């Protein structure tokens, strides 16, 4: 089969470009994170990050915002999808395709929309102020960021969870009801255990999505809010203090964080209902 | 049961409301003559759109975005299609390797990749930073997982081996058969995947801002640079951008649904 090996040649350009734009840069970061400013090998970049209250704060804020926005996004998506499956198909199709479109609504345009809606003089802020519900709202704080992150998590959560709910059969709910189980017990003992793998998987994707998000927070706060992606970008493309090796260490920590989350997810999955069965 | 269905409808409408709200506010703002410190705009106008669409800097940024996205997608198709065909036909075992590889652009956030990209392509033989070429390369990797997944699903559905055997029997070379038998069968899936990739590539900001910035200002970078301009003007910009995405995703879903167009 000589032409099988000729065919292999067709793979080359693809592999080459993928290596140049994805694999080599990643390998470079890995290596650079262990090289100090003086060109020596060692862990000093990592030590610098972990000794600095500033970077530790960035990591903490990143984790907090990601965790809360993922949990909130997931909860809203679960409630939404559950109801979405019970309404008539025209409304459902409309909402699903709208969710599809809004899943592209993130980053800079989203930040602008939120400033208009919830900025200091935002429409919703003014409305709620006039109604006497709030004194004022500061979008540029941790709470504000959790809110805006949650917004872009919802469509993703809905799209990922919608097919998973196929696993729930309508007659299970009916059987449970016949046997005297209320909605709470049905969810606690039937629906949630069946959905666990899907929920965990979606949660992990949402978490990774939030941890790596840069555009939204950058556009909203002009890069002034202290989260890991903003710090990484400032170290390689900021205008005050550049240190690509430190940026590499920080980037590797971010990737490691995602890896840990994935491993924990796999471990939890093995212990769950589906893993045992 | 009736009470339950009212509840479900309420939840769905509430979800829709939450998703629509930021967009609706932006739309209203883009149409308002003036809107500050009051609940409703003072008056409505199309002026901001007229101003936006006659702004040379906006048109240039829009053109650059189109060029980079279309370029990256064309490039991606050129590389992915033959590679995919070879893997599916000759080396099915490589599919497992590919599935791991294409996870990388998903798993590694752009802000992380750009650290390495900035160092590697700032100087030397490949001084790509600041040029549209680096964006085309990066966007190729972003679109790759998506294109690959969509197309392999499609390839698996068409009985590749039987098709190729039939073409060979009729005297076609492998190349000829791939080009005039397999490719037309993938056309619809390809168009849908390309349209959907386009809709998220045109929203890409991180690579564009970090690797190129104002040296080749794309739509998203322009939008970000306009932050201190009039809110009405930027709203018109956001809505215009969203309309483009809307149009493209709508076309994709139409193509996907309509069975007669294949």
Interface residues (C-beta under 8 A of the other chain):
Chain A: X3 X4 X7 X8 X10 X11 X13 X14 X15 X17 X18 X20 X21 X22 X23 X24 X25 X26 X27 X28 X29 X32 X76 X79 X80 X82 X83 X84 X86 X87 X91 X92 X94 X95 X97 X98 X99 X100 X101 X102 X104 X105 X106 X107 X108 X109 X110 X112 X113 X114 X115 X116 X117 X121 X122 X123 X124 X126 X127 X130 X151 X154 X155 X158 X208 X211 X212 X213 X214 X215 X218 X219 X222 X229 X232 X233 X235 X236 X237 X244 X247 X248 X251 X254 X255 X258
Chain B: X4 X5 X7 X8 X9 X10 X11 X12 X15 X16 X18 X19 X20 X21 X22 X23 X25 X26 X28 X29 X35 X36 X37 X38 X39 X79 X80 X82 X83 X85 X86 X87 X89 X90 X91 X94 X101 X104 X105 X107 X108 X109 X110 X111 X112 X113 X114 X115 X116 X117 X118 X119 X120 X126 X137 X138 X140 X141 X144 X174 X199 X200 X203 X205 X206 X209 X210 X213 X220 X223 X224 X227 X231 X234 X235 X238 X241 X242 X245 X246 X249 X253
